């Protein structure tokens, strides 16, 4: 589930950037409805996915809240991806002892 959440996180972040680039007039307003609808669906899937992953990975409320708030900040999905990647690497390495 964590790998699926990572993909959703990246897609949600990129859709957010696409909407912002329309605001900055870098992209045409022609597809704003489709981009908005796509982003809306992705943000809802992101929220539900974050709750599921938080439960399965035993995240604290502080960690989940950071992941949740990252969805509201442009480019914060990069920090979430780095955090999730670090978590996967730590869980993949065997414990010494």
KEPAMAR-546853 format. One record per atom (N, C-alpha, C): x, y, z; chain; residue number from 1; atom name; residue in three letters. Coordinates in Angstrom, 1 decimal. Example, Ala and Ser with C-alpha at 12.3 -4.5 7.8 and 13.67 -1.06 7.14 Angstrom:
<rs>
[r [13.2 -5.7 7.8] 'A' 1 'N' 'Ala']
[r [12.3 -4.5 7.8] 'A' 1 'CA' 'Ala']
[r [13.2 -3.3 7.8] 'A' 1 'C' 'Ala']
[r [12.8 -2.2 7.1] 'A' 2 'N' 'Ser']
[r [13.7 -1.1 7.1] 'A' 2 'CA' 'Ser']
[r [12.9 0.0 7.9] 'A' 2 'C' 'Ser']
</rs>
This chain:
<rs>
[r [0.8 -1.2 0.0] 'A' 1 'N' 'Unk']
[r [0.0 0.0 0.0] 'A' 1 'CA' 'Unk']
[r [0.9 1.3 0.0] 'A' 1 'C' 'Unk']
[r [2.0 1.2 0.6] 'A' 2 'N' 'Unk']
[r [2.9 2.3 0.7] 'A' 2 'CA' 'Unk']
[r [3.4 2.8 -0.7] 'A' 2 'C' 'Unk']
[r [3.7 1.8 -1.5] 'A' 3 'N' 'Unk']
[r [4.2 2.2 -2.9] 'A' 3 'CA' 'Unk']
[r [3.0 2.8 -3.7] 'A' 3 'C' 'Unk']
[r [1.8 2.4 -3.5] 'A' 4 'N' 'Unk']
[r [0.7 3.0 -4.2] 'A' 4 'CA' 'Unk']
[r [0.5 4.4 -3.7] 'A' 4 'C' 'Unk']
[r [0.6 4.6 -2.4] 'A' 5 'N' 'Unk']
[r [0.5 5.9 -1.8] 'A' 5 'CA' 'Unk']
[r [1.5 6.9 -2.3] 'A' 5 'C' 'Unk']
[r [2.7 6.4 -2.5] 'A' 6 'N' 'Unk']
[r [3.8 7.2 -3.1] 'A' 6 'CA' 'Unk']
[r [3.5 7.7 -4.4] 'A' 6 'C' 'Unk']
[r [2.9 6.8 -5.3] 'A' 7 'N' 'Unk']
[r [2.5 7.2 -6.6] 'A' 7 'CA' 'Unk']
[r [1.4 8.3 -6.6] 'A' 7 'C' 'Unk']
[r [0.4 8.0 -5.7] 'A' 8 'N' 'Unk']
[r [-0.7 9.0 -5.5] 'A' 8 'CA' 'Unk']
[r [-0.2 10.3 -5.1] 'A' 8 'C' 'Unk']
[r [0.8 10.3 -4.1] 'A' 9 'N' 'Unk']
[r [1.3 11.5 -3.6] 'A' 9 'CA' 'Unk']
[r [2.0 12.4 -4.7] 'A' 9 'C' 'Unk']
[r [2.8 11.7 -5.6] 'A' 10 'N' 'Unk']
[r [3.5 12.4 -6.7] 'A' 10 'CA' 'Unk']
[r [2.5 12.9 -7.7] 'A' 10 'C' 'Unk']
[r [1.5 12.1 -8.0] 'A' 11 'N' 'Unk']
[r [0.4 12.6 -9.0] 'A' 11 'CA' 'Unk']
[r [-0.3 13.8 -8.4] 'A' 11 'C' 'Unk']
[r [-0.7 13.7 -7.1] 'A' 12 'N' 'Unk']
[r [-1.4 14.8 -6.5] 'A' 12 'CA' 'Unk']
[r [-0.6 16.1 -6.5] 'A' 12 'C' 'Unk']
[r [0.7 16.0 -6.2] 'A' 13 'N' 'Unk']
[r [1.6 17.1 -6.2] 'A' 13 'CA' 'Unk']
[r [1.7 17.7 -7.6] 'A' 13 'C' 'Unk']
[r [1.9 16.9 -8.6] 'A' 14 'N' 'Unk']
[r [2.0 17.4 -9.9] 'A' 14 'CA' 'Unk']
[r [0.7 18.0 -10.4] 'A' 14 'C' 'Unk']
[r [-0.4 17.5 -10.0] 'A' 15 'N' 'Unk']
[r [-1.7 18.1 -10.5] 'A' 15 'CA' 'Unk']
[r [-1.9 19.4 -9.8] 'A' 15 'C' 'Unk']
[r [-1.4 19.6 -8.6] 'A' 16 'N' 'Unk']
[r [-1.4 20.9 -7.9] 'A' 16 'CA' 'Unk']
[r [-0.6 21.9 -8.6] 'A' 16 'C' 'Unk']
[r [0.6 21.5 -9.0] 'A' 17 'N' 'Unk']
[r [1.5 22.3 -9.8] 'A' 17 'CA' 'Unk']
[r [0.9 22.7 -11.1] 'A' 17 'C' 'Unk']
[r [0.2 21.8 -11.7] 'A' 18 'N' 'Unk']
[r [-0.4 22.1 -13.0] 'A' 18 'CA' 'Unk']
[r [-1.5 23.2 -12.9] 'A' 18 'C' 'Unk']
[r [-2.3 23.1 -11.8] 'A' 19 'N' 'Unk']
[r [-3.3 24.1 -11.5] 'A' 19 'CA' 'Unk']
[r [-2.7 25.4 -11.2] 'A' 19 'C' 'Unk']
[r [-1.6 25.4 -10.5] 'A' 20 'N' 'Unk']
[r [-0.9 26.7 -10.2] 'A' 20 'CA' 'Unk']
[r [-0.3 27.3 -11.5] 'A' 20 'C' 'Unk']
[r [0.1 26.4 -12.4] 'A' 21 'N' 'Unk']
[r [0.7 27.0 -13.6] 'A' 21 'CA' 'Unk']
[r [-0.4 27.6 -14.5] 'A' 21 'C' 'Unk']
[r [-1.6 27.2 -14.4] 'A' 22 'N' 'Unk']
[r [-2.7 27.9 -15.1] 'A' 22 'CA' 'Unk']
[r [-2.9 29.3 -14.5] 'A' 22 'C' 'Unk']
[r [-2.8 29.3 -13.1] 'A' 23 'N' 'Unk']
[r [-2.9 30.6 -12.4] 'A' 23 'CA' 'Unk']
[r [-1.8 31.6 -12.9] 'A' 23 'C' 'Unk']
[r [-0.6 31.1 -13.1] 'A' 24 'N' 'Unk']
[r [0.5 31.9 -13.5] 'A' 24 'CA' 'Unk']
[r [0.6 32.1 -15.0] 'A' 24 'C' 'Unk']
[r [-0.5 31.6 -15.7] 'A' 25 'N' 'Unk']
[r [-0.6 31.7 -17.1] 'A' 25 'CA' 'Unk']
[r [0.5 31.0 -17.9] 'A' 25 'C' 'Unk']
[r [1.1 29.9 -17.3] 'A' 26 'N' 'Unk']
[r [2.1 29.1 -18.0] 'A' 26 'CA' 'Unk']
[r [1.4 28.0 -18.8] 'A' 26 'C' 'Unk']
[r [0.2 27.6 -18.4] 'A' 27 'N' 'Unk']
[r [-0.7 26.7 -19.2] 'A' 27 'CA' 'Unk']
[r [-2.0 27.4 -19.6] 'A' 27 'C' 'Unk']
[r [-2.6 26.9 -20.6] 'A' 28 'N' 'Unk']
[r [-3.8 27.4 -21.1] 'A' 28 'CA' 'Unk']
[r [-5.0 27.2 -20.2] 'A' 28 'C' 'Unk']
[r [-5.9 28.1 -20.1] 'A' 29 'N' 'Unk']
[r [-7.1 27.9 -19.3] 'A' 29 'CA' 'Unk']
[r [-8.1 26.9 -19.9] 'A' 29 'C' 'Unk']
[r [-7.8 26.4 -21.1] 'A' 30 'N' 'Unk']
[r [-8.7 25.5 -21.9] 'A' 30 'CA' 'Unk']
[r [-9.0 24.2 -21.1] 'A' 30 'C' 'Unk']
[r [-8.1 23.7 -20.3] 'A' 31 'N' 'Unk']
[r [-8.3 22.4 -19.6] 'A' 31 'CA' 'Unk']
[r [-8.4 22.6 -18.1] 'A' 31 'C' 'Unk']
[r [-8.8 23.8 -17.7] 'A' 32 'N' 'Unk']
[r [-8.8 24.0 -16.2] 'A' 32 'CA' 'Unk']
[r [-9.9 23.2 -15.5] 'A' 32 'C' 'Unk']
[r [-11.0 22.9 -16.2] 'A' 33 'N' 'Unk']
[r [-12.0 22.1 -15.5] 'A' 33 'CA' 'Unk']
[r [-11.5 20.6 -15.3] 'A' 33 'C' 'Unk']
[r [-10.9 20.1 -16.4] 'A' 34 'N' 'Unk']
[r [-10.4 18.7 -16.3] 'A' 34 'CA' 'Unk']
[r [-9.2 18.6 -15.3] 'A' 34 'C' 'Unk']
[r [-8.4 19.6 -15.2] 'A' 35 'N' 'Unk']
[r [-7.3 19.6 -14.3] 'A' 35 'CA' 'Unk']
[r [-7.8 19.7 -12.8] 'A' 35 'C' 'Unk']
[r [-8.8 20.6 -12.7] 'A' 36 'N' 'Unk']
[r [-9.4 20.8 -11.4] 'A' 36 'CA' 'Unk']
[r [-10.1 19.5 -10.9] 'A' 36 'C' 'Unk']
[r [-10.9 18.9 -11.8] 'A' 37 'N' 'Unk']
[r [-11.5 17.6 -11.4] 'A' 37 'CA' 'Unk']
[r [-10.6 16.5 -11.1] 'A' 37 'C' 'Unk']
[r [-9.5 16.4 -11.9] 'A' 38 'N' 'Unk']
[r [-8.5 15.4 -11.6] 'A' 38 'CA' 'Unk']
[r [-7.8 15.7 -10.3] 'A' 38 'C' 'Unk']
[r [-7.5 16.9 -10.0] 'A' 39 'N' 'Unk']
[r [-6.8 17.2 -8.7] 'A' 39 'CA' 'Unk']
[r [-7.7 17.0 -7.6] 'A' 39 'C' 'Unk']
[r [-9.0 17.3 -7.7] 'A' 40 'N' 'Unk']
[r [-10.0 17.0 -6.7] 'A' 40 'CA' 'Unk']
[r [-10.1 15.6 -6.3] 'A' 40 'C' 'Unk']
[r [-10.1 14.7 -7.3] 'A' 41 'N' 'Unk']
[r [-10.2 13.3 -7.1] 'A' 41 'CA' 'Unk']
[r [-8.9 12.8 -6.4] 'A' 41 'C' 'Unk']
[r [-7.8 13.3 -6.9] 'A' 42 'N' 'Unk']
[r [-6.5 12.9 -6.4] 'A' 42 'CA' 'Unk']
[r [-6.3 13.3 -4.9] 'A' 42 'C' 'Unk']
[r [-6.8 14.5 -4.6] 'A' 43 'N' 'Unk']
[r [-6.6 14.9 -3.2] 'A' 43 'CA' 'Unk']
[r [-7.4 14.1 -2.2] 'A' 43 'C' 'Unk']
[r [-8.6 13.7 -2.7] 'A' 44 'N' 'Unk']
[r [-9.5 12.8 -1.8] 'A' 44 'CA' 'Unk']
[r [-8.8 11.5 -1.7] 'A' 44 'C' 'Unk']
[r [-8.3 10.9 -2.8] 'A' 45 'N' 'Unk']
[r [-7.6 9.6 -2.7] 'A' 45 'CA' 'Unk']
[r [-6.4 9.7 -1.8] 'A' 45 'C' 'Unk']
[r [-5.7 10.8 -1.9] 'A' 46 'N' 'Unk']
[r [-4.5 11.1 -1.1] 'A' 46 'CA' 'Unk']
[r [-4.9 11.1 0.4] 'A' 46 'C' 'Unk']
[r [-5.9 11.8 0.7] 'A' 47 'N' 'Unk']
[r [-6.3 11.9 2.1] 'A' 47 'CA' 'Unk']
[r [-6.7 10.5 2.7] 'A' 47 'C' 'Unk']
[r [-7.5 9.7 2.0] 'A' 48 'N' 'Unk']
[r [-7.9 8.4 2.4] 'A' 48 'CA' 'Unk']
[r [-6.7 7.5 2.5] 'A' 48 'C' 'Unk']
[r [-5.9 7.6 1.4] 'A' 49 'N' 'Unk']
[r [-4.6 6.8 1.4] 'A' 49 'CA' 'Unk']
[r [-3.7 7.1 2.5] 'A' 49 'C' 'Unk']
[r [-3.6 8.4 2.9] 'A' 50 'N' 'Unk']
[r [-2.7 8.7 4.0] 'A' 50 'CA' 'Unk']
[r [-3.2 8.1 5.3] 'A' 50 'C' 'Unk']
[r [-4.5 8.1 5.5] 'A' 51 'N' 'Unk']
[r [-5.1 7.5 6.7] 'A' 51 'CA' 'Unk']
[r [-4.8 6.0 6.8] 'A' 51 'C' 'Unk']
[r [-5.0 5.3 5.6] 'A' 52 'N' 'Unk']
[r [-4.7 3.9 5.6] 'A' 52 'CA' 'Unk']
[r [-3.3 3.5 5.8] 'A' 52 'C' 'Unk']
[r [-2.4 4.3 5.2] 'A' 53 'N' 'Unk']
[r [-0.9 4.0 5.3] 'A' 53 'CA' 'Unk']
[r [-0.5 4.4 6.8] 'A' 53 'C' 'Unk']
[r [-1.1 5.5 7.3] 'A' 54 'N' 'Unk']
[r [-0.7 5.8 8.7] 'A' 54 'CA' 'Unk']
[r [-1.1 4.7 9.7] 'A' 54 'C' 'Unk']
[r [-2.2 4.1 9.4] 'A' 55 'N' 'Unk']
[r [-2.7 3.0 10.3] 'A' 55 'CA' 'Unk']
[r [-1.8 1.8 10.1] 'A' 55 'C' 'Unk']
[r [-1.5 1.4 8.9] 'A' 56 'N' 'Unk']
[r [-0.7 0.2 8.6] 'A' 56 'CA' 'Unk']
[r [0.8 0.4 9.0] 'A' 56 'C' 'Unk']
[r [1.3 1.6 8.9] 'A' 57 'N' 'Unk']
[r [2.7 1.9 9.2] 'A' 57 'CA' 'Unk']
[r [2.9 2.4 10.7] 'A' 57 'C' 'Unk']
[r [1.8 2.5 11.4] 'A' 58 'N' 'Unk']
[r [1.8 2.9 12.8] 'A' 58 'CA' 'Unk']
[r [2.5 4.3 12.9] 'A' 58 'C' 'Unk']
[r [2.1 5.2 12.1] 'A' 59 'N' 'Unk']
[r [2.5 6.6 12.2] 'A' 59 'CA' 'Unk']
[r [1.9 7.3 13.4] 'A' 59 'C' 'Unk']
[r [2.7 8.2 13.9] 'A' 60 'N' 'Unk']
[r [2.1 9.0 15.0] 'A' 60 'CA' 'Unk']
[r [1.2 10.1 14.4] 'A' 60 'C' 'Unk']
[r [0.4 10.7 15.2] 'A' 61 'N' 'Unk']
[r [-0.5 11.8 14.7] 'A' 61 'CA' 'Unk']
[r [0.4 12.9 14.1] 'A' 61 'C' 'Unk']
[r [1.5 13.2 14.7] 'A' 62 'N' 'Unk']
[r [2.4 14.2 14.2] 'A' 62 'CA' 'Unk']
[r [2.9 13.9 12.8] 'A' 62 'C' 'Unk']
[r [3.3 12.7 12.5] 'A' 63 'N' 'Unk']
[r [3.8 12.3 11.2] 'A' 63 'CA' 'Unk']
[r [2.6 12.4 10.2] 'A' 63 'C' 'Unk']
[r [1.4 11.9 10.6] 'A' 64 'N' 'Unk']
[r [0.3 11.9 9.6] 'A' 64 'CA' 'Unk']
[r [-0.1 13.3 9.4] 'A' 64 'C' 'Unk']
[r [-0.1 14.2 10.4] 'A' 65 'N' 'Unk']
[r [-0.5 15.6 10.2] 'A' 65 'CA' 'Unk']
[r [0.5 16.3 9.3] 'A' 65 'C' 'Unk']
[r [1.8 16.0 9.3] 'A' 66 'N' 'Unk']
[r [2.8 16.5 8.4] 'A' 66 'CA' 'Unk']
[r [2.5 16.1 7.0] 'A' 66 'C' 'Unk']
[r [2.2 14.8 6.8] 'A' 67 'N' 'Unk']
[r [1.9 14.3 5.4] 'A' 67 'CA' 'Unk']
[r [0.6 15.0 4.9] 'A' 67 'C' 'Unk']
[r [-0.4 15.1 5.8] 'A' 68 'N' 'Unk']
[r [-1.7 15.8 5.5] 'A' 68 'CA' 'Unk']
[r [-1.4 17.3 5.0] 'A' 68 'C' 'Unk']
[r [-0.7 18.0 5.8] 'A' 69 'N' 'Unk']
[r [-0.4 19.4 5.5] 'A' 69 'CA' 'Unk']
[r [0.4 19.6 4.3] 'A' 69 'C' 'Unk']
[r [1.2 18.6 4.0] 'A' 70 'N' 'Unk']
[r [2.1 18.7 2.8] 'A' 70 'CA' 'Unk']
[r [1.2 18.7 1.5] 'A' 70 'C' 'Unk']
[r [0.0 18.2 1.6] 'A' 71 'N' 'Unk']
[r [-0.8 18.2 0.4] 'A' 71 'CA' 'Unk']
[r [-1.3 19.6 0.1] 'A' 71 'C' 'Unk']
[r [-1.2 20.5 1.0] 'A' 72 'N' 'Unk']
[r [-1.7 21.9 0.9] 'A' 72 'CA' 'Unk']
[r [-0.6 22.9 0.4] 'A' 72 'C' 'Unk']
[r [0.7 22.4 0.4] 'A' 73 'N' 'Unk']
[r [1.8 23.3 0.1] 'A' 73 'CA' 'Unk']
[r [2.4 22.9 -1.2] 'A' 73 'C' 'Unk']
[r [2.6 23.8 -2.1] 'A' 74 'N' 'Unk']
[r [3.2 23.4 -3.4] 'A' 74 'CA' 'Unk']
[r [4.6 22.9 -3.2] 'A' 74 'C' 'Unk']
[r [5.0 21.9 -3.9] 'A' 75 'N' 'Unk']
[r [6.3 21.2 -3.9] 'A' 75 'CA' 'Unk']
[r [6.6 20.4 -2.6] 'A' 75 'C' 'Unk']
[r [5.7 20.4 -1.6] 'A' 76 'N' 'Unk']
[r [5.9 19.6 -0.4] 'A' 76 'CA' 'Unk']
[r [5.8 18.1 -0.6] 'A' 76 'C' 'Unk']
[r [5.2 17.8 -1.8] 'A' 77 'N' 'Unk']
[r [5.1 16.3 -2.1] 'A' 77 'CA' 'Unk']
[r [6.5 15.7 -2.3] 'A' 77 'C' 'Unk']
[r [7.5 16.6 -2.6] 'A' 78 'N' 'Unk']
[r [8.9 16.1 -2.7] 'A' 78 'CA' 'Unk']
[r [9.4 15.7 -1.4] 'A' 78 'C' 'Unk']
[r [9.1 16.5 -0.4] 'A' 79 'N' 'Unk']
[r [9.6 16.1 1.0] 'A' 79 'CA' 'Unk']
[r [8.9 14.9 1.5] 'A' 79 'C' 'Unk']
[r [7.6 14.7 1.2] 'A' 80 'N' 'Unk']
[r [6.8 13.5 1.5] 'A' 80 'CA' 'Unk']
[r [7.5 12.3 0.8] 'A' 80 'C' 'Unk']
[r [7.8 12.4 -0.4] 'A' 81 'N' 'Unk']
[r [8.4 11.3 -1.2] 'A' 81 'CA' 'Unk']
[r [9.7 10.9 -0.5] 'A' 81 'C' 'Unk']
[r [10.5 11.9 -0.2] 'A' 82 'N' 'Unk']
[r [11.8 11.6 0.4] 'A' 82 'CA' 'Unk']
[r [11.6 10.9 1.8] 'A' 82 'C' 'Unk']
[r [10.6 11.3 2.5] 'A' 83 'N' 'Unk']
[r [10.3 10.7 3.8] 'A' 83 'CA' 'Unk']
[r [9.9 9.3 3.6] 'A' 83 'C' 'Unk']
[r [9.0 9.1 2.7] 'A' 84 'N' 'Unk']
[r [8.5 7.7 2.5] 'A' 84 'CA' 'Unk']
[r [9.5 6.8 1.9] 'A' 84 'C' 'Unk']
[r [10.4 7.3 1.1] 'A' 85 'N' 'Unk']
[r [11.5 6.5 0.5] 'A' 85 'CA' 'Unk']
[r [12.5 6.1 1.6] 'A' 85 'C' 'Unk']
[r [12.7 7.0 2.6] 'A' 86 'N' 'Unk']
[r [13.6 6.7 3.7] 'A' 86 'CA' 'Unk']
[r [13.0 5.7 4.6] 'A' 86 'C' 'Unk']
[r [11.7 5.8 4.8] 'A' 87 'N' 'Unk']
[r [11.0 4.8 5.6] 'A' 87 'CA' 'Unk']
[r [11.0 3.4 4.9] 'A' 87 'C' 'Unk']
[r [10.9 3.3 3.6] 'A' 88 'N' 'Unk']
[r [11.0 2.0 2.9] 'A' 88 'CA' 'Unk']
[r [12.4 1.4 3.0] 'A' 88 'C' 'Unk']
[r [13.4 2.3 2.9] 'A' 89 'N' 'Unk']
[r [14.8 1.8 3.0] 'A' 89 'CA' 'Unk']
[r [15.1 1.3 4.4] 'A' 89 'C' 'Unk']
[r [14.5 2.0 5.4] 'A' 90 'N' 'Unk']
[r [14.8 1.6 6.8] 'A' 90 'CA' 'Unk']
[r [14.1 0.3 7.1] 'A' 90 'C' 'Unk']
[r [12.9 0.1 6.6] 'A' 91 'N' 'Unk']
[r [12.1 -1.2 6.8] 'A' 91 'CA' 'Unk']
[r [12.7 -2.4 6.0] 'A' 91 'C' 'Unk']
[r [13.5 -2.1 4.9] 'A' 92 'N' 'Unk']
[r [14.0 -3.1 4.1] 'A' 92 'CA' 'Unk']
[r [15.3 -3.7 4.7] 'A' 92 'C' 'Unk']
[r [16.0 -2.8 5.5] 'A' 93 'N' 'Unk']
[r [17.3 -3.3 6.0] 'A' 93 'CA' 'Unk']
[r [17.1 -4.1 7.3] 'A' 93 'C' 'Unk']
[r [17.7 -5.3 7.4] 'A' 94 'N' 'Unk']
[r [17.5 -6.1 8.6] 'A' 94 'CA' 'Unk']
[r [18.1 -5.5 9.8] 'A' 94 'C' 'Unk']
[r [17.5 -5.7 10.9] 'A' 95 'N' 'Unk']
[r [17.9 -5.2 12.2] 'A' 95 'CA' 'Unk']
[r [19.2 -5.9 12.6] 'A' 95 'C' 'Unk']
[r [20.2 -5.2 13.2] 'A' 96 'N' 'Unk']
[r [21.4 -5.8 13.6] 'A' 96 'CA' 'Unk']
[r [21.2 -6.3 15.0] 'A' 96 'C' 'Unk']
[r [21.8 -7.5 15.3] 'A' 97 'N' 'Unk']
[r [21.6 -8.0 16.7] 'A' 97 'CA' 'Unk']
[r [21.4 -9.4 16.7] 'A' 97 'C' 'Unk']
</rs>
